[in-house]
């Protein structure tokens, strides 16, 4: 699987978690906790593989993508801090739903920018064979990726 297809699949998986969270009743604290823990795991792994493998490859292949990559890294930073706060926040806390809502909005914005701006640029600068190799590198990185947010990671 090529790198962009893999990352789009990750986006879809996270969006499914978001929709499931939005459908839950406010009093279903167990369900809300489980979905947020799933979001934390999925988004932590996704951020890790993009930061360690995908973005460096994009920067090397397309110097014009530098601003997009730097913005994406800053968006990751904010998301990872939010995830780290959600790790310790009880679903009954009055800030829990608001924090998850902000997380969802931030991640959706980030994914839309990647899919509409960054990914098309990457496809122009990285050939199909190299995108498949990059996808394999992303899959390898997923096996070693932390399942918790690392907001202080560079």
Number of C-alpha atoms within 10 A of each C-alpha: 13 17 25 21 14 17 21 15 12 17 20 13 14 21 17 13 17 21 11 13 22 15 10 13 10 13 10 11 14 11 16 24 19 13 17 20 17 15 26 23 17 20 24 23 23 22 22 23 23 22 18 15 18 21 19 13 17 23 17 13 14 14 11 12 17 15 11 16 21 13 12 20 18 11 16 24 19 14 24 23 16 19 26 16 13 22 15 8 15 14 21 15 9 10 13 17 17 11 16 21 15 13 21 21 12 16 21 16 12 18 19 12 14 20 15 10 13 18 18 12 16 20 15 11 16 17 10 13 10 15 21 18 14 21 21 16 17 24 17 13 18 16 10 11 18 17 18 19 25 17 16 8 9 8
